Amino acid sequence: MPRRALPVSERGDREHEYGIGIYTARGLYGVVRPCPHSLDRLAPSTRIFVRNAREKALFAAAGLADAGLVTHFDLPDHEQTTLL
């Protein structure tokens, strides 16, 4: 099974600039680490997955998403690239 690497550059890859979609048989379920400026393109019921509580608080404080739909994984800020 081929593996897909996540972007590791500071700027990120264009392919992932709006986050990584998670799909079910019914369609889009959630987005992993979306760009805050792209949330207006998502349905209000779309779940959002972020790295840690700090990122979740940023989304909630800005009123960008319902806090009940934002899930964080309690990872440190540097953890994403070391999980590969």
PDB file with SEQRES, HELIX, SHEET and CRYST1 records, atoms N, CA, C and O in Angstrom:
SEQRES   1 A   84  MET PRO ARG ARG ALA LEU PRO VAL SER GLU ARG GLY ASP          
SEQRES   2 A   84  ARG GLU HIS GLU TYR GLY ILE GLY ILE TYR THR ALA ARG          
SEQRES   3 A   84  GLY LEU TYR GLY VAL VAL ARG PRO CYS PRO HIS SER LEU          
SEQRES   4 A   84  ASP ARG LEU ALA PRO SER THR ARG ILE PHE VAL ARG ASN          
SEQRES   5 A   84  ALA ARG GLU LYS ALA LEU PHE ALA ALA ALA GLY LEU ALA          
SEQRES   6 A   84  ASP ALA GLY LEU VAL THR HIS PHE ASP LEU PRO ASP HIS          
SEQRES   7 A   84  GLU GLN THR THR LEU LEU                                      
HELIX    1 AA1 ARG A   14  HIS A   16  5                                   3    
HELIX    2 AA2 PRO A   36  ARG A   41  5                                   6    
HELIX    3 AA3 ALA A   53  ALA A   61  1                                   9    
HELIX    4 AA4 ALA A   67  LEU A   69  5                                   3    
HELIX    5 AA5 GLU A   79  THR A   82  1                                   4    
SHEET    1 AA1 4 ILE A  20  THR A  24  0                                        
SHEET    2 AA1 4 GLY A  27  VAL A  32 -1                                        
SHEET    3 AA1 4 ARG A  47  VAL A  50  1                                        
SHEET    4 AA1 4 VAL A  70  HIS A  72  1                                        
CRYST1    1.000    1.000    1.000  90.00  90.00  90.00 P 1           1          
ATOM      1  N   MET A   1       0.849  -1.171   0.000  1.00  0.00           N  
ATOM      2  CA  MET A   1       0.000   0.000   0.000  1.00  0.00           C  
ATOM      3  C   MET A   1       0.903   1.245   0.000  1.00  0.00           C  
ATOM      4  O   MET A   1       1.737   1.386   0.894  1.00  0.00           O  
ATOM      5  N   PRO A   2       0.758   2.136  -0.966  1.00  0.00           N  
ATOM      6  CA  PRO A   2       1.593   3.329  -1.003  1.00  0.00           C  
ATOM      7  C   PRO A   2       1.262   4.260   0.157  1.00  0.00           C  
ATOM      8  O   PRO A   2       0.109   4.378   0.571  1.00  0.00           O  
ATOM      9  N   ARG A   3       2.288   4.911   0.665  1.00  0.00           N  
ATOM     10  CA  ARG A   3       2.102   5.892   1.732  1.00  0.00           C  
ATOM     11  C   ARG A   3       2.200   7.282   1.144  1.00  0.00           C  
ATOM     12  O   ARG A   3       2.913   7.506   0.166  1.00  0.00           O  
ATOM     13  N   ARG A   4       1.495   8.195   1.732  1.00  0.00           N  
ATOM     14  CA  ARG A   4       1.511   9.570   1.248  1.00  0.00           C  
ATOM     15  C   ARG A   4       2.118  10.446   2.328  1.00  0.00           C  
ATOM     16  O   ARG A   4       1.618  10.487   3.453  1.00  0.00           O  
ATOM     17  N   ALA A   5       3.179  11.137   1.999  1.00  0.00           N  
ATOM     18  CA  ALA A   5       3.855  11.988   2.975  1.00  0.00           C  
ATOM     19  C   ALA A   5       3.125  13.312   3.121  1.00  0.00           C  
ATOM     20  O   ALA A   5       2.610  13.865   2.149  1.00  0.00           O  
ATOM     21  N   LEU A   6       3.089  13.805   4.330  1.00  0.00           N  
ATOM     22  CA  LEU A   6       2.522  15.124   4.584  1.00  0.00           C  
ATOM     23  C   LEU A   6       3.557  16.181   4.246  1.00  0.00           C  
ATOM     24  O   LEU A   6       4.753  15.892   4.277  1.00  0.00           O  
ATOM     25  N   PRO A   7       3.136  17.393   3.926  1.00  0.00           N  
ATOM     26  CA  PRO A   7       4.100  18.443   3.603  1.00  0.00           C  
ATOM     27  C   PRO A   7       4.953  18.774   4.818  1.00  0.00           C  
ATOM     28  O   PRO A   7       4.459  18.821   5.945  1.00  0.00           O  
ATOM     29  N   VAL A   8       6.231  19.002   4.579  1.00  0.00           N  
ATOM     30  CA  VAL A   8       7.130  19.316   5.684  1.00  0.00           C  
ATOM     31  C   VAL A   8       7.716  20.714   5.578  1.00  0.00           C  
ATOM     32  O   VAL A   8       8.376  21.162   6.516  1.00  0.00           O  
ATOM     33  N   SER A   9       7.508  21.410   4.496  1.00  0.00           N  
ATOM     34  CA  SER A   9       8.056  22.754   4.363  1.00  0.00           C  
ATOM     35  C   SER A   9       7.229  23.738   5.173  1.00  0.00           C  
ATOM     36  O   SER A   9       6.067  23.476   5.482  1.00  0.00           O  
ATOM     37  N   GLU A  10       7.822  24.857   5.512  1.00  0.00           N  
ATOM     38  CA  GLU A  10       7.119  25.890   6.277  1.00  0.00           C  
ATOM     39  C   GLU A  10       5.921  26.420   5.499  1.00  0.00           C  
ATOM     40  O   GLU A  10       4.873  26.678   6.091  1.00  0.00           O  
ATOM     41  N   ARG A  11       6.051  26.585   4.206  1.00  0.00           N  
ATOM     42  CA  ARG A  11       4.967  27.123   3.389  1.00  0.00           C  
ATOM     43  C   ARG A  11       3.919  26.066   3.071  1.00  0.00           C  
ATOM     44  O   ARG A  11       2.761  26.399   2.817  1.00  0.00           O  
ATOM     45  N   GLY A  12       4.306  24.816   3.081  1.00  0.00           N  
ATOM     46  CA  GLY A  12       3.364  23.759   2.731  1.00  0.00           C  
ATOM     47  C   GLY A  12       3.254  23.607   1.222  1.00  0.00           C  
ATOM     48  O   GLY A  12       3.717  24.460   0.465  1.00  0.00           O  
ATOM     49  N   ASP A  13       2.655  22.545   0.807  1.00  0.00           N  
ATOM     50  CA  ASP A  13       2.440  22.296  -0.616  1.00  0.00           C  
ATOM     51  C   ASP A  13       1.081  22.842  -1.029  1.00  0.00           C  
ATOM     52  O   ASP A  13       0.152  22.862  -0.221  1.00  0.00           O  
ATOM     53  N   ARG A  14       0.955  23.280  -2.265  1.00  0.00           N  
ATOM     54  CA  ARG A  14      -0.330  23.802  -2.751  1.00  0.00           C  
ATOM     55  C   ARG A  14      -1.442  22.772  -2.604  1.00  0.00           C  
ATOM     56  O   ARG A  14      -2.594  23.126  -2.355  1.00  0.00           O  
ATOM     57  N   GLU A  15      -1.101  21.513  -2.756  1.00  0.00           N  
ATOM     58  CA  GLU A  15      -2.088  20.446  -2.670  1.00  0.00           C  
ATOM     59  C   GLU A  15      -2.760  20.395  -1.292  1.00  0.00           C  
ATOM     60  O   GLU A  15      -3.915  19.985  -1.179  1.00  0.00           O  
ATOM     61  N   HIS A  16      -2.042  20.808  -0.255  1.00  0.00           N  
ATOM     62  CA  HIS A  16      -2.547  20.703   1.111  1.00  0.00           C  
ATOM     63  C   HIS A  16      -2.854  22.058   1.747  1.00  0.00           C  
ATOM     64  O   HIS A  16      -3.045  22.125   2.961  1.00  0.00           O  
ATOM     65  N   GLU A  17      -2.907  23.118   0.983  1.00  0.00           N  
ATOM     66  CA  GLU A  17      -3.048  24.437   1.593  1.00  0.00           C  
ATOM     67  C   GLU A  17      -4.407  24.670   2.241  1.00  0.00           C  
ATOM     68  O   GLU A  17      -4.537  25.570   3.071  1.00  0.00           O  
ATOM     69  N   TYR A  18      -5.410  23.895   1.890  1.00  0.00           N  
ATOM     70  CA  TYR A  18      -6.722  24.033   2.532  1.00  0.00           C  
ATOM     71  C   TYR A  18      -6.991  22.899   3.508  1.00  0.00           C  
ATOM     72  O   TYR A  18      -8.131  22.729   3.942  1.00  0.00           O  
ATOM     73  N   GLY A  19      -5.984  22.122   3.864  1.00  0.00           N  
ATOM     74  CA  GLY A  19      -6.143  20.993   4.763  1.00  0.00           C  
ATOM     75  C   GLY A  19      -6.279  19.700   3.980  1.00  0.00           C  
ATOM     76  O   GLY A  19      -6.288  19.698   2.749  1.00  0.00           O  
ATOM     77  N   ILE A  20      -6.383  18.610   4.706  1.00  0.00           N  
ATOM     78  CA  ILE A  20      -6.512  17.296   4.091  1.00  0.00           C  
ATOM     79  C   ILE A  20      -7.895  16.760   4.421  1.00  0.00           C  
ATOM     80  O   ILE A  20      -8.241  16.613   5.593  1.00  0.00           O  
ATOM     81  N   GLY A  21      -8.679  16.472   3.411  1.00  0.00           N  
ATOM     82  CA  GLY A  21     -10.050  16.020   3.608  1.00  0.00           C  
ATOM     83  C   GLY A  21     -10.134  14.577   4.072  1.00  0.00           C  
ATOM     84  O   GLY A  21      -9.340  13.731   3.661  1.00  0.00           O  
ATOM     85  N   ILE A  22     -11.110  14.305   4.938  1.00  0.00           N  
ATOM     86  CA  ILE A  22     -11.421  12.953   5.386  1.00  0.00           C  
ATOM     87  C   ILE A  22     -12.819  12.644   4.863  1.00  0.00           C  
ATOM     88  O   ILE A  22     -13.772  13.369   5.148  1.00  0.00           O  
ATOM     89  N   TYR A  23     -12.932  11.568   4.100  1.00  0.00           N  
ATOM     90  CA  TYR A  23     -14.200  11.244   3.446  1.00  0.00           C  
ATOM     91  C   TYR A  23     -14.805   9.948   3.976  1.00  0.00           C  
ATOM     92  O   TYR A  23     -14.085   9.019   4.341  1.00  0.00           O  
ATOM     93  N   THR A  24     -16.118   9.898   4.013  1.00  0.00           N  
ATOM     94  CA  THR A  24     -16.866   8.675   4.295  1.00  0.00           C  
ATOM     95  C   THR A  24     -17.666   8.355   3.037  1.00  0.00           C  
ATOM     96  O   THR A  24     -17.547   9.053   2.031  1.00  0.00           O  
ATOM     97  N   ALA A  25     -18.466   7.318   3.089  1.00  0.00           N  
ATOM     98  CA  ALA A  25     -19.294   6.964   1.937  1.00  0.00           C  
ATOM     99  C   ALA A  25     -20.277   8.077   1.591  1.00  0.00           C  
ATOM    100  O   ALA A  25     -20.690   8.202   0.438  1.00  0.00           O  
ATOM    101  N   ARG A  26     -20.651   8.880   2.571  1.00  0.00           N  
ATOM    102  CA  ARG A  26     -21.607   9.970   2.342  1.00  0.00           C  
ATOM    103  C   ARG A  26     -20.962  11.261   1.850  1.00  0.00           C  
ATOM    104  O   ARG A  26     -21.666  12.194   1.465  1.00  0.00           O  
ATOM    105  N   GLY A  27     -19.655  11.325   1.857  1.00  0.00           N  
ATOM    106  CA  GLY A  27     -18.985  12.545   1.410  1.00  0.00           C  
ATOM    107  C   GLY A  27     -17.991  13.056   2.440  1.00  0.00           C  
ATOM    108  O   GLY A  27     -17.487  12.289   3.260  1.00  0.00           O  
ATOM    109  N   LEU A  28     -17.713  14.346   2.397  1.00  0.00           N  
ATOM    110  CA  LEU A  28     -16.716  14.953   3.274  1.00  0.00           C  
ATOM    111  C   LEU A  28     -17.161  14.874   4.729  1.00  0.00           C  
ATOM    112  O   LEU A  28     -18.256  15.320   5.074  1.00  0.00           O  
ATOM    113  N   TYR A  29     -16.313  14.306   5.580  1.00  0.00           N  
ATOM    114  CA  TYR A  29     -16.602  14.179   7.010  1.00  0.00           C  
ATOM    115  C   TYR A  29     -15.886  15.263   7.802  1.00  0.00           C  
ATOM    116  O   TYR A  29     -16.464  15.864   8.707  1.00  0.00           O  
ATOM    117  N   GLY A  30     -14.625  15.510   7.458  1.00  0.00           N  
ATOM    118  CA  GLY A  30     -13.850  16.490   8.197  1.00  0.00           C  
ATOM    119  C   GLY A  30     -12.611  16.895   7.429  1.00  0.00           C  
ATOM    120  O   GLY A  30     -12.311  16.357   6.363  1.00  0.00           O  
ATOM    121  N   VAL A  31     -11.894  17.863   7.997  1.00  0.00           N  
ATOM    122  CA  VAL A  31     -10.675  18.361   7.371  1.00  0.00           C  
ATOM    123  C   VAL A  31      -9.587  18.423   8.434  1.00  0.00           C  
ATOM    124  O   VAL A  31      -9.802  18.961   9.520  1.00  0.00           O  
ATOM    125  N   VAL A  32      -8.414  17.870   8.119  1.00  0.00           N  
ATOM    126  CA  VAL A  32      -7.269  17.907   9.016  1.00  0.00           C  
ATOM    127  C   VAL A  32      -6.481  19.180   8.751  1.00  0.00           C  
ATOM    128  O   VAL A  32      -6.043  19.428   7.628  1.00  0.00           O  
ATOM    129  N   ARG A  33      -6.307  19.978   9.783  1.00  0.00           N  
ATOM    130  CA  ARG A  33      -5.531  21.217   9.778  1.00  0.00           C  
ATOM    131  C   ARG A  33      -5.866  22.139   8.606  1.00  0.00           C  
ATOM    132  O   ARG A  33      -4.996  22.445   7.792  1.00  0.00           O  
ATOM    133  N   PRO A  34      -7.113  22.580   8.517  1.00  0.00           N  
ATOM    134  CA  PRO A  34      -7.480  23.491   7.427  1.00  0.00           C  
ATOM    135  C   PRO A  34      -6.910  24.884   7.641  1.00  0.00           C  
ATOM    136  O   PRO A  34      -6.627  25.288   8.769  1.00  0.00           O  
ATOM    137  N   CYS A  35      -6.749  25.595   6.565  1.00  0.00           N  
ATOM    138  CA  CYS A  35      -6.381  27.008   6.633  1.00  0.00           C  
ATOM    139  C   CYS A  35      -7.601  27.758   7.168  1.00  0.00           C  
ATOM    140  O   CYS A  35      -8.699  27.588   6.638  1.00  0.00           O  
ATOM    141  N   PRO A  36      -7.435  28.587   8.208  1.00  0.00           N  
ATOM    142  CA  PRO A  36      -8.590  29.310   8.764  1.00  0.00           C  
ATOM    143  C   PRO A  36      -9.350  30.133   7.730  1.00  0.00           C  
ATOM    144  O   PRO A  36     -10.561  30.319   7.850  1.00  0.00           O  
ATOM    145  N   HIS A  37      -8.648  30.623   6.723  1.00  0.00           N  
ATOM    146  CA  HIS A  37      -9.295  31.458   5.710  1.00  0.00           C  
ATOM    147  C   HIS A  37     -10.126  30.649   4.714  1.00  0.00           C  
ATOM    148  O   HIS A  37     -10.862  31.223   3.911  1.00  0.00           O  
ATOM    149  N   SER A  38     -10.014  29.328   4.761  1.00  0.00           N  
ATOM    150  CA  SER A  38     -10.782  28.498   3.826  1.00  0.00           C  
ATOM    151  C   SER A  38     -12.037  27.902   4.458  1.00  0.00           C  
ATOM    152  O   SER A  38     -12.778  27.189   3.780  1.00  0.00           O  
ATOM    153  N   LEU A  39     -12.294  28.171   5.728  1.00  0.00           N  
ATOM    154  CA  LEU A  39     -13.431  27.549   6.412  1.00  0.00           C  
ATOM    155  C   LEU A  39     -14.775  27.987   5.858  1.00  0.00           C  
ATOM    156  O   LEU A  39     -15.761  27.262   5.993  1.00  0.00           O  
ATOM    157  N   ASP A  40     -14.832  29.149   5.243  1.00  0.00           N  
ATOM    158  CA  ASP A  40     -16.108  29.600   4.677  1.00  0.00           C  
ATOM    159  C   ASP A  40     -16.537  28.733   3.492  1.00  0.00           C  
ATOM    160  O   ASP A  40     -17.690  28.801   3.065  1.00  0.00           O  
ATOM    161  N   ARG A  41     -15.630  27.928   2.962  1.00  0.00           N  
ATOM    162  CA  ARG A  41     -15.945  27.036   1.841  1.00  0.00           C  
ATOM    163  C   ARG A  41     -16.533  25.711   2.304  1.00  0.00           C  
ATOM    164  O   ARG A  41     -17.022  24.930   1.487  1.00  0.00           O  
ATOM    165  N   LEU A  42     -16.488  25.449   3.620  1.00  0.00           N  
ATOM    166  CA  LEU A  42     -16.954  24.176   4.160  1.00  0.00           C  
ATOM    167  C   LEU A  42     -18.362  24.295   4.715  1.00  0.00           C  
ATOM    168  O   LEU A  42     -18.792  25.373   5.127  1.00  0.00           O  
ATOM    169  N   ALA A  43     -19.072  23.183   4.721  1.00  0.00           N  
ATOM    170  CA  ALA A  43     -20.397  23.154   5.355  1.00  0.00           C  
ATOM    171  C   ALA A  43     -20.219  23.367   6.858  1.00  0.00           C  
ATOM    172  O   ALA A  43     -19.217  22.923   7.419  1.00  0.00           O  
ATOM    173  N   PRO A  44     -21.160  24.032   7.520  1.00  0.00           N  
ATOM    174  CA  PRO A  44     -21.032  24.298   8.959  1.00  0.00           C  
ATOM    175  C   PRO A  44     -20.937  23.035   9.816  1.00  0.00           C  
ATOM    176  O   PRO A  44     -20.466  23.102  10.952  1.00  0.00           O  
ATOM    177  N   SER A  45     -21.370  21.897   9.302  1.00  0.00           N  
ATOM    178  CA  SER A  45     -21.329  20.652  10.074  1.00  0.00           C  
ATOM    179  C   SER A  45     -20.044  19.851   9.862  1.00  0.00           C  
ATOM    180  O   SER A  45     -19.913  18.752  10.399  1.00  0.00           O  
ATOM    181  N   THR A  46     -19.098  20.382   9.090  1.00  0.00           N  
ATOM    182  CA  THR A  46     -17.849  19.678   8.817  1.00  0.00           C  
ATOM    183  C   THR A  46     -16.966  19.675  10.058  1.00  0.00           C  
ATOM    184  O   THR A  46     -16.746  20.719  10.673  1.00  0.00           O  
ATOM    185  N   ARG A  47     -16.469  18.518  10.419  1.00  0.00           N  
ATOM    186  CA  ARG A  47     -15.566  18.408  11.564  1.00  0.00           C  
ATOM    187  C   ARG A  47     -14.180  18.902  11.172  1.00  0.00           C  
ATOM    188  O   ARG A  47     -13.758  18.775  10.023  1.00  0.00           O  
ATOM    189  N   ILE A  48     -13.480  19.471  12.157  1.00  0.00           N  
ATOM    190  CA  ILE A  48     -12.142  20.001  11.939  1.00  0.00           C  
ATOM    191  C   ILE A  48     -11.206  19.328  12.931  1.00  0.00           C  
ATOM    192  O   ILE A  48     -11.509  19.238  14.120  1.00  0.00           O  
ATOM    193  N   PHE A  49     -10.068  18.857  12.437  1.00  0.00           N  
ATOM    194  CA  PHE A  49      -9.080  18.193  13.277  1.00  0.00           C  
ATOM    195  C   PHE A  49      -7.808  19.032  13.290  1.00  0.00           C  
ATOM    196  O   PHE A  49      -7.247  19.344  12.240  1.00  0.00           O  
ATOM    197  N   VAL A  50      -7.357  19.395  14.496  1.00  0.00           N  
ATOM    198  CA  VAL A  50      -6.171  20.236  14.640  1.00  0.00           C  
ATOM    199  C   VAL A  50      -5.149  19.535  15.529  1.00  0.00           C  
ATOM    200  O   VAL A  50      -5.445  18.520  16.159  1.00  0.00           O  
ATOM    201  N   ARG A  51      -3.952  20.091  15.566  1.00  0.00           N  
ATOM    202  CA  ARG A  51      -2.834  19.452  16.250  1.00  0.00           C  
ATOM    203  C   ARG A  51      -2.954  19.479  17.770  1.00  0.00           C  
ATOM    204  O   ARG A  51      -2.698  18.468  18.423  1.00  0.00           O  
ATOM    205  N   ASN A  52      -3.339  20.618  18.344  1.00  0.00           N  
ATOM    206  CA  ASN A  52      -3.345  20.722  19.803  1.00  0.00           C  
ATOM    207  C   ASN A  52      -4.384  21.731  20.291  1.00  0.00           C  
ATOM    208  O   ASN A  52      -5.080  22.363  19.496  1.00  0.00           O  
ATOM    209  N   ALA A  53      -4.473  21.866  21.606  1.00  0.00           N  
ATOM    210  CA  ALA A  53      -5.472  22.753  22.213  1.00  0.00           C  
ATOM    211  C   ALA A  53      -5.242  24.210  21.823  1.00  0.00           C  
ATOM    212  O   ALA A  53      -6.197  24.981  21.735  1.00  0.00           O  
ATOM    213  N   ARG A  54      -3.996  24.595  21.590  1.00  0.00           N  
ATOM    214  CA  ARG A  54      -3.704  25.975  21.184  1.00  0.00           C  
ATOM    215  C   ARG A  54      -4.361  26.280  19.839  1.00  0.00           C  
ATOM    216  O   ARG A  54      -4.973  27.335  19.670  1.00  0.00           O  
ATOM    217  N   GLU A  55      -4.237  25.365  18.890  1.00  0.00           N  
ATOM    218  CA  GLU A  55      -4.876  25.576  17.588  1.00  0.00           C  
ATOM    219  C   GLU A  55      -6.396  25.577  17.715  1.00  0.00           C  
ATOM    220  O   GLU A  55      -7.072  26.367  17.056  1.00  0.00           O  
ATOM    221  N   LYS A  56      -6.936  24.701  18.555  1.00  0.00           N  
ATOM    222  CA  LYS A  56      -8.385  24.669  18.758  1.00  0.00           C  
ATOM    223  C   LYS A  56      -8.867  25.994  19.337  1.00  0.00           C  
ATOM    224  O   LYS A  56      -9.903  26.511  18.920  1.00  0.00           O  
ATOM    225  N   ALA A  57      -8.125  26.547  20.294  1.00  0.00           N  
ATOM    226  CA  ALA A  57      -8.495  27.827  20.903  1.00  0.00           C  
ATOM    227  C   ALA A  57      -8.453  28.960  19.883  1.00  0.00           C  
ATOM    228  O   ALA A  57      -9.275  29.874  19.944  1.00  0.00           O  
ATOM    229  N   LEU A  58      -7.511  28.911  18.952  1.00  0.00           N  
ATOM    230  CA  LEU A  58      -7.434  29.943  17.912  1.00  0.00           C  
ATOM    231  C   LEU A  58      -8.674  29.924  17.028  1.00  0.00           C  
ATOM    232  O   LEU A  58      -9.210  30.978  16.687  1.00  0.00           O  
ATOM    233  N   PHE A  59      -9.128  28.743  16.657  1.00  0.00           N  
ATOM    234  CA  PHE A  59     -10.341  28.629  15.841  1.00  0.00           C  
ATOM    235  C   PHE A  59     -11.559  29.122  16.618  1.00  0.00           C  
ATOM    236  O   PHE A  59     -12.403  29.834  16.074  1.00  0.00           O  
ATOM    237  N   ALA A  60     -11.645  28.738  17.894  1.00  0.00           N  
ATOM    238  CA  ALA A  60     -12.797  29.123  18.713  1.00  0.00           C  
ATOM    239  C   ALA A  60     -12.808  30.624  18.992  1.00  0.00           C  
ATOM    240  O   ALA A  60     -13.859  31.259  18.911  1.00  0.00           O  
ATOM    241  N   ALA A  61     -11.652  31.194  19.318  1.00  0.00           N  
ATOM    242  CA  ALA A  61     -11.568  32.618  19.646  1.00  0.00           C  
ATOM    243  C   ALA A  61     -11.939  33.493  18.460  1.00  0.00           C  
ATOM    244  O   ALA A  61     -12.531  34.559  18.627  1.00  0.00           O  
ATOM    245  N   ALA A  62     -11.596  33.047  17.280  1.00  0.00           N  
ATOM    246  CA  ALA A  62     -11.904  33.823  16.078  1.00  0.00           C  
ATOM    247  C   ALA A  62     -13.333  33.575  15.600  1.00  0.00           C  
ATOM    248  O   ALA A  62     -13.790  34.216  14.654  1.00  0.00           O  
ATOM    249  N   GLY A  63     -14.036  32.650  16.247  1.00  0.00           N  
ATOM    250  CA  GLY A  63     -15.401  32.336  15.830  1.00  0.00           C  
ATOM    251  C   GLY A  63     -15.463  31.650  14.480  1.00  0.00           C  
ATOM    252  O   GLY A  63     -16.462  31.757  13.769  1.00  0.00           O  
ATOM    253  N   LEU A  64     -14.402  30.948  14.125  1.00  0.00           N  
ATOM    254  CA  LEU A  64     -14.319  30.324  12.806  1.00  0.00           C  
ATOM    255  C   LEU A  64     -15.055  28.996  12.717  1.00  0.00           C  
ATOM    256  O   LEU A  64     -15.449  28.571  11.631  1.00  0.00           O  
ATOM    257  N   ALA A  65     -15.241  28.340  13.860  1.00  0.00           N  
ATOM    258  CA  ALA A  65     -15.896  27.032  13.847  1.00  0.00           C  
ATOM    259  C   ALA A  65     -16.532  26.767  15.201  1.00  0.00           C  
ATOM    260  O   ALA A  65     -16.083  27.287  16.223  1.00  0.00           O  
ATOM    261  N   ASP A  66     -17.571  25.960  15.199  1.00  0.00           N  
ATOM    262  CA  ASP A  66     -18.208  25.529  16.438  1.00  0.00           C  
ATOM    263  C   ASP A  66     -17.207  24.680  17.218  1.00  0.00           C  
ATOM    264  O   ASP A  66     -16.673  23.709  16.683  1.00  0.00           O  
ATOM    265  N   ALA A  67     -16.952  25.035  18.465  1.00  0.00           N  
ATOM    266  CA  ALA A  67     -15.951  24.328  19.273  1.00  0.00           C  
ATOM    267  C   ALA A  67     -16.263  22.840  19.407  1.00  0.00           C  
ATOM    268  O   ALA A  67     -15.346  22.034  19.560  1.00  0.00           O  
ATOM    269  N   GLY A  68     -17.522  22.468  19.354  1.00  0.00           N  
ATOM    270  CA  GLY A  68     -17.896  21.062  19.445  1.00  0.00           C  
ATOM    271  C   GLY A  68     -17.504  20.246  18.228  1.00  0.00           C  
ATOM    272  O   GLY A  68     -17.461  19.017  18.292  1.00  0.00           O  
ATOM    273  N   LEU A  69     -17.219  20.913  17.121  1.00  0.00           N  
ATOM    274  CA  LEU A  69     -16.831  20.215  15.895  1.00  0.00           C  
ATOM    275  C   LEU A  69     -15.324  20.201  15.672  1.00  0.00           C  
ATOM    276  O   LEU A  69     -14.843  19.632  14.693  1.00  0.00           O  
ATOM    277  N   VAL A  70     -14.570  20.835  16.590  1.00  0.00           N  
ATOM    278  CA  VAL A  70     -13.115  20.888  16.462  1.00  0.00           C  
ATOM    279  C   VAL A  70     -12.504  19.877  17.432  1.00  0.00           C  
ATOM    280  O   VAL A  70     -12.745  19.938  18.637  1.00  0.00           O  
ATOM    281  N   THR A  71     -11.718  18.954  16.901  1.00  0.00           N  
ATOM    282  CA  THR A  71     -11.050  17.932  17.702  1.00  0.00           C  
ATOM    283  C   THR A  71      -9.557  18.166  17.645  1.00  0.00           C  
ATOM    284  O   THR A  71      -8.999  18.385  16.570  1.00  0.00           O  
ATOM    285  N   HIS A  72      -8.897  18.120  18.816  1.00  0.00           N  
ATOM    286  CA  HIS A  72      -7.439  18.244  18.810  1.00  0.00           C  
ATOM    287  C   HIS A  72      -6.820  16.954  19.318  1.00  0.00           C  
ATOM    288  O   HIS A  72      -7.440  16.205  20.073  1.00  0.00           O  
ATOM    289  N   PHE A  73      -5.579  16.702  18.888  1.00  0.00           N  
ATOM    290  CA  PHE A  73      -4.895  15.455  19.205  1.00  0.00           C  
ATOM    291  C   PHE A  73      -3.839  15.610  20.290  1.00  0.00           C  
ATOM    292  O   PHE A  73      -3.091  14.670  20.562  1.00  0.00           O  
ATOM    293  N   ASP A  74      -3.768  16.783  20.913  1.00  0.00           N  
ATOM    294  CA  ASP A  74      -2.858  17.032  22.029  1.00  0.00           C  
ATOM    295  C   ASP A  74      -1.402  16.739  21.666  1.00  0.00           C  
ATOM    296  O   ASP A  74      -0.659  16.171  22.467  1.00  0.00           O  
ATOM    297  N   LEU A  75      -1.005  17.126  20.470  1.00  0.00           N  
ATOM    298  CA  LEU A  75       0.376  16.964  20.023  1.00  0.00           C  
ATOM    299  C   LEU A  75       1.131  18.273  20.209  1.00  0.00           C  
ATOM    300  O   LEU A  75       0.534  19.343  20.092  1.00  0.00           O  
ATOM    301  N   PRO A  76       2.434  18.215  20.498  1.00  0.00           N  
ATOM    302  CA  PRO A  76       3.224  19.442  20.557  1.00  0.00           C  
ATOM    303  C   PRO A  76       3.302  20.089  19.174  1.00  0.00           C  
ATOM    304  O   PRO A  76       3.040  19.440  18.162  1.00  0.00           O  
ATOM    305  N   ASP A  77       3.661  21.359  19.142  1.00  0.00           N  
ATOM    306  CA  ASP A  77       3.709  22.086  17.870  1.00  0.00           C  
ATOM    307  C   ASP A  77       4.680  21.477  16.867  1.00  0.00           C  
ATOM    308  O   ASP A  77       4.461  21.596  15.662  1.00  0.00           O  
ATOM    309  N   HIS A  78       5.738  20.835  17.324  1.00  0.00           N  
ATOM    310  CA  HIS A  78       6.739  20.275  16.409  1.00  0.00           C  
ATOM    311  C   HIS A  78       6.472  18.819  16.047  1.00  0.00           C  
ATOM    312  O   HIS A  78       7.236  18.241  15.274  1.00  0.00           O  
ATOM    313  N   GLU A  79       5.428  18.212  16.570  1.00  0.00           N  
ATOM    314  CA  GLU A  79       5.211  16.771  16.448  1.00  0.00           C  
ATOM    315  C   GLU A  79       4.822  16.292  15.054  1.00  0.00           C  
ATOM    316  O   GLU A  79       5.116  15.149  14.705  1.00  0.00           O  
ATOM    317  N   GLN A  80       4.182  17.115  14.256  1.00  0.00           N  
ATOM    318  CA  GLN A  80       3.630  16.639  12.991  1.00  0.00           C  
ATOM    319  C   GLN A  80       4.668  15.982  12.094  1.00  0.00           C  
ATOM    320  O   GLN A  80       4.417  14.899  11.566  1.00  0.00           O  
ATOM    321  N   THR A  81       5.814  16.599  11.909  1.00  0.00           N  
ATOM    322  CA  THR A  81       6.790  16.041  10.977  1.00  0.00           C  
ATOM    323  C   THR A  81       7.539  14.859  11.567  1.00  0.00           C  
ATOM    324  O   THR A  81       8.121  14.083  10.810  1.00  0.00           O  
ATOM    325  N   THR A  82       7.552  14.686  12.886  1.00  0.00           N  
ATOM    326  CA  THR A  82       8.274  13.558  13.459  1.00  0.00           C  
ATOM    327  C   THR A  82       7.429  12.296  13.510  1.00  0.00           C  
ATOM    328  O   THR A  82       7.939  11.235  13.870  1.00  0.00           O  
ATOM    329  N   LEU A  83       6.154  12.379  13.160  1.00  0.00           N  
ATOM    330  CA  LEU A  83       5.300  11.196  13.157  1.00  0.00           C  
ATOM    331  C   LEU A  83       5.462  10.357  11.897  1.00  0.00           C  
ATOM    332  O   LEU A  83       5.006   9.215  11.851  1.00  0.00           O  
ATOM    333  N   LEU A  84       6.102  10.907  10.881  1.00  0.00           N  
ATOM    334  CA  LEU A  84       6.211  10.188   9.608  1.00  0.00           C  
ATOM    335  C   LEU A  84       7.152   9.047   9.701  1.00  0.00           C  
ATOM    336  O   LEU A  84       7.360   8.336   8.717  1.00  0.00           O  
TER     337      LEU A  84                                                      
END                                                                             
